[in-house]
Each structure stands twice: as C-alpha cells, then as structure tokens.
C-alpha cells in the first residue's frame, strides 16, 4: 500500500511540474504582447490630428452627446467626447467658443474633444 501511495504521489508531482512548464514559456510572450499594446495606442493617438476652430456655440444634446457649432454662416454638428461633454454643459447659445476638433486620417471631423469660451476682446484703451 505504501508503494502505491508513493507511486501516485510521484505521478501527481510530475503532473504538476509538467503543467507549470508551458505557463513559464507563455509568460514572456504575454509580456511582449502587453508591451506592444501601449505602443500601438500611442501611435493611434499620435496619428489623430486635432485643430482649433473659432465658432459660435449653438446647442448641446446631452442624450446624444452631440454639439452644434456655427462657423461663419453654416451650422455643424459633431459628437462630443472627453472634456467637451462637461464643458458644453456650462455654455450658452450664442456664446463665442474655441473648439478643439479631432480629425480622421482623411481630414474629416470625427469629434469635438474640448470647448473653451473664447477670450473676451478688450476694447482698445483711449490714450490721453
């Protein structure tokens, strides 16, 4: 009986040791894959182009998360994301703003990422 118990315990230990071996080989592969993911995200963010647009704030739809801005005589709607969601809630219709827009690789507007109230122009002081 002791011999059978000893044989079974050796078989169990060998099975555990064998099961551990592939995980150790897979760990470096997982680490390499995880190291590549942040690099890919950084390239995506770097590839995204942004630019500022001076416009007039028209409206914000919180349910659809869209912002409507008037540039010149045309009104444009775009999805709002990131900081723009919180900033748009504080704006009023007709207010002059500077919106930061994210563009696709083709140069088309994808979303508004930030909206700031335009700096009020100071009237020129009269010299005496």
C-alpha positions as CSV (number, residue, x, y, z in Angstrom):
1,X,0.0,0.0,0.0
2,X,2.9,2.4,0.8
3,X,4.4,1.6,-2.6
4,X,1.2,2.5,-4.3
5,X,0.8,5.8,-2.4
6,X,4.5,6.7,-3.2
7,X,3.9,5.9,-6.9
8,X,0.7,8.0,-7.0
9,X,2.4,10.9,-5.3
10,X,5.3,10.9,-7.8
11,X,2.8,10.8,-10.6
12,X,1.0,13.8,-9.1
13,X,4.2,15.8,-8.6
14,X,5.3,15.0,-12.2
15,X,1.9,16.2,-13.5
16,X,2.1,19.4,-11.5
17,X,5.6,20.1,-12.7
18,X,4.6,19.4,-16.3
19,X,1.6,21.7,-16.1
20,X,3.9,24.6,-14.8
21,X,6.3,24.4,-17.7
22,X,4.0,25.8,-20.5
23,X,2.9,28.7,-18.3
24,X,6.5,29.8,-17.8
25,X,7.1,29.8,-21.6
26,X,3.9,31.7,-22.2
27,X,4.7,34.4,-19.7
28,X,7.4,36.1,-21.8
29,X,5.1,36.0,-24.8
30,X,2.4,37.7,-22.8
31,X,4.7,40.4,-21.5
32,X,5.9,41.1,-25.1
33,X,2.3,41.4,-26.3
34,X,1.4,43.7,-23.4
35,X,4.4,45.9,-24.2
36,X,3.2,46.2,-27.8
37,X,-0.3,47.3,-26.8
38,X,0.7,50.7,-25.3
39,X,3.0,51.4,-28.2
40,X,0.1,50.8,-30.6
41,X,-2.2,53.1,-28.6
42,X,0.5,55.8,-28.6
43,X,0.7,55.6,-32.4
44,X,-3.0,55.9,-32.7
45,X,-3.1,59.0,-30.5
46,X,-0.2,60.5,-32.4
47,X,-1.9,59.8,-35.7
48,X,-5.1,61.6,-34.6
49,X,-4.9,65.2,-35.8
50,X,-6.5,68.0,-33.9
51,X,-7.1,71.6,-34.6
52,X,-8.9,74.6,-33.0
53,X,-12.0,76.2,-34.5
54,X,-13.4,79.6,-33.6
55,X,-17.1,79.3,-33.6
56,X,-20.4,80.3,-32.0
57,X,-22.0,77.7,-29.7
58,X,-25.5,76.8,-30.8
59,X,-26.6,73.8,-28.7
60,X,-25.6,70.6,-26.8
61,X,-27.7,67.4,-26.8
62,X,-26.7,65.5,-23.6
63,X,-28.7,62.5,-24.6
64,X,-27.0,62.0,-28.0
65,X,-23.7,63.6,-26.8
66,X,-23.6,66.0,-29.8
67,X,-22.6,69.6,-30.1
68,X,-23.8,72.1,-32.7
69,X,-21.5,74.9,-33.6
70,X,-21.9,77.8,-36.1
71,X,-18.8,78.5,-38.1
72,X,-19.4,81.6,-40.3
73,X,-22.9,81.1,-41.7
74,X,-23.0,77.3,-41.5
75,X,-24.0,75.1,-38.5
76,X,-22.1,71.9,-38.0
77,X,-23.0,69.1,-35.6
78,X,-20.4,66.7,-34.2
79,X,-20.1,64.1,-31.4
80,X,-18.7,65.5,-28.1
81,X,-16.2,63.4,-26.1
82,X,-13.8,63.8,-23.2
83,X,-13.6,67.2,-21.7
84,X,-16.1,68.7,-24.2
85,X,-19.0,66.8,-22.6
86,X,-18.6,68.7,-19.3
87,X,-17.5,72.0,-20.8
88,X,-20.6,72.1,-23.2
89,X,-23.0,72.0,-20.2
90,X,-21.7,75.3,-19.0
91,X,-22.0,77.2,-22.3
92,X,-25.0,79.2,-23.5
93,X,-26.3,79.6,-27.1
94,X,-24.7,82.4,-29.0
95,X,-21.5,82.3,-26.9
96,X,-18.2,82.6,-28.9
97,X,-16.1,79.5,-28.3
98,X,-12.9,77.8,-29.4
99,X,-13.5,74.1,-30.1
100,X,-10.7,71.5,-30.4
101,X,-11.7,69.0,-33.1
102,X,-10.2,65.6,-33.7
103,X,-9.9,64.7,-37.4
104,X,-9.6,61.4,-39.2
105,X,-6.7,60.5,-41.4
106,X,-8.7,61.8,-44.4
107,X,-9.0,65.2,-42.7
108,X,-12.8,64.9,-41.8
109,X,-14.1,66.0,-38.4
110,X,-14.7,63.0,-36.1
111,X,-15.4,64.6,-32.8
112,X,-15.1,67.7,-30.6
113,X,-12.7,66.9,-27.7
114,X,-12.7,70.3,-25.9
115,X,-14.6,73.5,-25.9
116,X,-13.5,76.7,-24.3
117,X,-15.2,80.1,-24.1
118,X,-13.3,82.5,-26.4
119,X,-11.3,85.1,-24.6
120,X,-13.2,88.4,-24.5
121,X,-11.6,91.0,-26.6
122,X,-10.5,94.0,-24.6
123,X,-11.5,97.3,-26.1
124,X,-8.6,99.5,-27.1
125,X,-7.9,102.0,-24.4
126,X,-8.0,105.6,-25.5
127,X,-4.7,107.3,-25.0
128,X,-4.8,110.7,-23.3
